[in-house]
Amino acid sequence: MTLGAAEFLCVRPGGERIEVVVAIGHPYPTSEGDWACPVEIDGLHGDLAEIHGIDSLQVICLAIRVVRERLEAFVAEGGRILHPSTEENVALESYFQES
């Protein structure tokens, strides 16, 4: 089950268009005593390792940070992230606001 997800149209610097689904799963306690949270950026990255943290809040925050860093890196390398229906640029800051 997914905690949150979004669909994007990503355009690589060379023009290749890719449908991308970003999803963060529900955190769960592991047998090692920490917490894990599945993260996926399907279309841009292969399987991402689950994120681990000390509690459910921390692991959600870390998962969001990983998604943000990966998407910002894609844009920094010349990629574009678009809304699939309008093909307008996605303002990543509308997803990841700084305080």
N, C-alpha and C positions, 0 to 999 in steps of 0.2 A: 504494500500500500504506500502511496506517495503522500508526503506531507505538503509538498508544493511543487508545481511544475509550470513551465512556460515553453511555448514553441516560437522559434525564430527562423528567419531565412538568413543564412550567413553567406557572404560572398568573399571568397579568397582573393588575395591580391591579383591573381591571374585571371579572375572573372568567374571561376567555377562557383556555382550556386549549390548550397547544401541546406537541406531541411534539418534543423537541429532541435532536439528536445532536451531541455535542462530540467532535471528532477532531483529533489532531495527527499529521501525516504524517512520513515519514522526511526528515531533513535531507539536503541535497545541495549539492555545490559549484557555484557559478555561474561563468559565463564571465568575470565581473568580478573573480573572486578571493576573493569572500566566500562565505558559506553562506546557504541559504534553507531555510525550513521551512513547509509548508502548514499552515494552521489553519482549522478550520471550526466554527461554532456554528450548525448548520443548524436553522432554525425560529425563532431569535431574531434573527439578523443575516443580512444578505445576504452576498455573498462578502466575506470578509476578505482583506486583502492578505497575501501571504506575509511572514513575519517574516525579517529578515536579520540576520546577525551575523558575527563574525570567524572562528568555527570551529563545528563541529557541536555541541559541548557548550553554548556560549553561545546558539546559536540555539534549542536545545531549551528552555533555561531561560527565554529571552525569550518563546517561544511559550506556555509554561505560565503565565507572568506575565500575558500578554494574556488568556488564557482566564479566569484568576482575576479580573482586573480587570473584565471584561465581566460575569461571573456575579455578582460582588459588587455591581456597579452596578445590575443588574437587581433584586436583593434590596433594595438601598438605596432604590430607586424604588417599593417596595411590592410587588414580585413575590415569588412563592414558587417554590422548586425542590423537586420531590418525586421520590421513587423511583417509577418507573412501575408496579411490581407491587404495592407496599404503599400508595402515596400518602402515605407519611410524609415529613416534611421532610428534605431532604438537609443534613447538616452540612458546609458547605463546608470547614471546618477539617480534616475528615477527609481531604480531597483535597489541601489546601494548608496543611500544618502550618508554623507559625513555629518557628524554632530557639530 
